[in-house]
């Protein structure tokens, strides 16, 4: 049952890789809150490297699945999920091992998805704050805070914001 062991080993490697990515995402959340742009860029570069590491693992997983199918006498190159693969495994202990790694991997992926959604919301809020701040400093007010007679159209053209955006 070498193909099943290989598949489980690859799934464990994928789960560990996603755990590492999860730890990095938690650090990323703290960096976003601190508004440390340089550190955020460094973390995003690390995330990119993690994503590139997933490609060979996914390829290896697909090869292990195809090898398992061939061991079972199935000549097709199907890309089956773990639930479908489990139907081909009759040993309860092997099925249990497969379901355990599936559960761990699914849990890690859900945690990663949740923290990434939170990080995305934090970044969006940060960008909205920056946009609002820039509008307050750079824009001309639509209407001055002082009273102006409606008939006085040639009066003060309005004050320029703290920064002149025309420069």
C-alpha positions in Angstrom: 0.0 0.0 0.0 2.9 2.3 -0.9 0.7 4.7 -2.9 -1.7 5.4 0.0 1.2 6.0 2.4 2.8 8.4 -0.2 -0.6 10.2 -0.6 -1.0 10.6 3.2 2.6 11.8 3.5 2.0 14.4 0.8 -1.2 15.5 2.5 0.7 15.9 5.8 3.3 18.0 4.0 0.6 20.2 2.6 -1.1 20.5 6.0 2.2 21.6 7.5 2.9 24.0 4.8 -0.6 25.5 5.3 0.1 25.7 9.1 3.3 27.7 8.3 1.2 30.0 6.1 -1.3 30.4 8.9 1.4 31.5 11.3 2.6 34.0 8.7 -0.9 35.3 8.2 -1.3 35.9 12.0 1.9 37.9 11.9 0.6 39.7 8.9 -2.5 40.7 10.9 -0.4 42.3 13.6 1.7 44.1 11.0 -1.4 45.5 9.3 -2.7 46.7 12.7 0.7 48.4 13.3 0.6 49.9 9.8 4.1 48.7 9.1 4.2 48.8 5.3 7.8 47.6 4.9 7.1 44.5 7.1 3.9 43.9 5.2 5.7 43.8 1.9 8.3 41.4 3.3 5.4 39.1 4.6 3.7 39.2 1.2 6.9 38.1 -0.5 7.1 35.2 1.9 3.5 34.3 1.2 4.4 34.3 -2.5 7.2 31.8 -1.8 4.8 29.6 0.2 2.3 29.6 -2.7 5.1 28.5 -5.1 5.9 25.7 -2.7 2.3 24.4 -3.0 2.6 23.7 -6.7 5.0 20.8 -6.5 3.1 19.4 -3.5 -0.1 19.5 -5.5 1.6 17.8 -8.5 3.0 15.1 -6.1 -0.5 14.6 -4.6 -2.0 14.1 -8.1 0.7 11.6 -8.9 0.1 9.7 -5.7 -3.6 9.6 -6.4 -3.0 8.3 -10.0 -0.6 5.7 -8.6 -3.2 4.6 -6.0 -5.8 4.3 -8.8 -3.4 2.1 -10.8 -2.8 -0.1 -7.8 -6.6 -0.6 -7.6 -6.8 -1.5 -11.3 -8.3 1.8 -12.5 -6.6 3.0 -15.6 -8.3 6.4 -15.7 -6.4 9.6 -14.9 -9.2 10.9 -12.7 -8.5 13.7 -10.2 -10.5 12.4 -7.2 -11.1 14.0 -3.8 -10.4 12.3 -0.5 -14.0 11.1 0.0 -14.0 9.5 -3.4 -10.6 7.9 -2.8 -11.8 6.5 0.5 -14.4 4.4 -1.3 -11.5 2.6 -3.0 -9.8 1.8 0.4 -11.2 -1.2 2.3 -8.9 -1.3 5.3 -10.6 0.6 8.2 -7.2 1.7 9.7 -6.1 3.2 6.3 -9.5 4.9 5.8 -9.2 6.3 9.3 -5.7 7.7 8.6 -7.0 9.3 5.4 -10.0 10.9 7.1 -7.8 12.2 9.9 -5.5 14.0 7.6 -8.4 15.3 5.6 -10.0 16.7 8.7 -6.7 18.3 9.8 -6.1 19.8 6.4 -9.7 21.1 6.1 -9.5 22.7 9.5 -6.2 24.4 8.7 -7.5 25.7 5.4 -10.7 27.0 7.1 -8.5 28.9 9.7 -6.4 30.2 6.9 -9.4 31.4 5.0 -10.9 33.1 8.1 -7.7 35.0 8.9 -7.2 36.0 5.3 -10.7 37.4 5.2 -10.0 39.4 8.4 -6.7 40.7 7.0 -8.5 41.7 3.8 -11.0 43.7 5.9 -8.3 45.3 7.9 -6.5 46.4 4.7 -9.7 47.7 3.2 -10.4 49.7 6.4 -6.9 51.1 6.4 -7.2 52.1 2.7 -10.5 53.8 3.5 -8.9 55.7 6.3 -6.0 56.8 4.1 -8.5 57.9 1.4 -10.6 59.9 3.9 -7.5 61.5 5.3 -6.2 62.5 1.9 -9.6 63.9 1.0 -9.6 66.0 4.2 -6.1 67.4 3.6 -6.2 67.9 -0.1 -9.7 68.7 -1.2 -11.4 72.1 -1.4 -14.5 72.2 0.7 -17.8 72.3 -1.2 -19.1 75.1 1.1 -17.2 77.2 3.6 -18.2 76.9 7.2 -19.0 80.6 7.3 -22.2 82.3 6.2 -22.2 83.7 2.6 -25.2 85.5 1.1 -26.6 83.4 -1.7 -26.5 86.4 -4.1 -22.8 86.8 -3.6 -21.5 84.5 -6.3 -18.2 86.3 -7.1 -17.0 86.2 -3.5 -14.2 84.1 -2.0 -13.5 81.2 -4.4 -13.0 78.9 -1.4 -9.9 78.0 0.5 -7.5 75.4 -0.7 -6.9 72.4 1.4 -3.7 71.8 3.5 -2.1 70.3 0.4 -2.4 71.7 -3.1 -3.1 68.6 -5.3 -2.5 70.6 -8.5 1.2 70.6 -7.9 
